[in-house]
Amino acid sequence: MSQPEMPRANADVIARREAIAADLQRLCPDTPVIVSPTELRAYESDGLTAYRQPPLLTILPSTTQEVARILRYCHDHAIRVVPRGAGTSLSGGALPLADAVLLGMARFNRILDIDLDNRCAVVQPGVTNLAITRAVAHAGFHYAPDPSSQIACTIGGNVAENAGGVHCLKYGLTTNNVLGIEMVTIEGEIVRLGGRHMEAEGYDLLGLMVGSEGLMGVVTEVTVRLTPNPITARAVLIGFPSVEDAGRCVADVISAGIIPAGMEMMDKPAIHAAEAFVHAGYPLDVEALLIVEVDGPPEEVDELIERVLDIAKRNRAESMRASQSEQERQLFWAGRKAAFPAVGRISPDYYCMDGTIPRHRLPEVLSGIAELSGRYGLDCANVFHAGDGNLHPLILYDANDADQLHRAERFGADILRLCVQVGGVLTGEHGVGVEKRDLMPEMFSKTDLEVQMRLKCAFDEKQLLNPGKVFPSLKGCGELSPFSAREIEKRFPDIPRF
């Protein structure tokens, strides 16, 4: 019996996949190339699991030269490329495309050099965030940015999204802790930006690359700043009768001139989920919980703890508990860092949002989120990097119910619109990706977006690197409208004219 004829479209895809795979395998003989539909399913989604799309094929290089050859080939043949690290992006930043090569960077997993004299380390992009701290802990150093996914997320992904973490309030985001990178452009050119020194000459191209979401080039090496461990660090758990009280306490602590090493907030659903998961000793009879950590010399830490507790009392704190040992301090943070997986135990799915607001608008925004929760009929657990105004509302839904997913998306979009309305921004550390792409006009004008697109075009004229991310409409680089002299003068009146 003859076999049924394969549909033409499917046959064309398979033929193209096999041809590209064969070419790439010739260019990089020792590099795994994955073409099996079953094996490609491992790459069909990232941390934003509501969206799935298998790539055309996946290739897993392990050297910079291999990356350069792959990108040069894709550029010459107009093949789109999606870079991917550990796939922990929560904004769909590593979501594949059906007609694109997925460039997996997981085999770039070595720490190349630890330079304690210059307080830096040179690592490959597939090294996990926490692995750097573990590698230098014996010498009394750590890598400061510590996202909750630090046990799994990679430095390359941190650079792409400008990741933060619970200690970014005092020690900064990824951009403040990266000294240099090696990257490969879409044309296959290997470029070094920065180095082991504090400042680089010329334009700040390093600052441009950190947070560029894989649109400008592929990072193959990162030089990170190492931070000495503090002499002393203590954390306090402070419970409040309302999230508004906790929000006011956050603003008052900062306005008092105190810069904690970390200041995190959780609301009641998040508190209960985290406590059931980790047993960190969180109070269960409060509506909001603040974790405030201060570090430095012991005398300074003790004084700052007392000042924070006094401010908390003035904001109606109902419970206060300070860590008495390093083990207890770590336990306090373990609950917060496990909040995302903990919430996963109380709901089939959750949609993790990421927006940033001015700190003093926190009570207002929390009330707005509660109102939106009632409007959309979906519960929401709130986890915040409260010190720098970075919000992570976790919208609870069931992905098996298409209507719930639709409502969760609309709920999340309205949260982000609210953030922009009060003077905030669409993202704090997760990036724009596909999740917030269509909300970019809420924050940027057409002219603003075209200026950003010009940067993209300067690095990737054919728009082959991670297309479909960040920009709500994808114009050709030749289609961008030129700015008239009058428009430039109107937008930038202080620039001298010649």
Helices and strands as residue ranges (DSSP letters): H 8-27, E 33-34, H 37-40, G 41-43, E 57-59, H 64-76, E 80-84, E 100-104, E 111-115, E 120-123, H 129-136, G 137-139, E 141-142, H 155-161, H 168-171, G 174-176, E 178-184, E 190-194, H 205-209, E 218-225, E 227-228, E 232-240, H 243-255, E 262-267, H 268-278, E 288-296, H 298-314, E 319-322, H 326-337, H 339-343, E 349-352, E 355-356, G 359-361, H 362-376, E 380-385, G 386-388, E 390-397, H 402-421, G 437-442, H 446-459, G 477-479, H 485-491
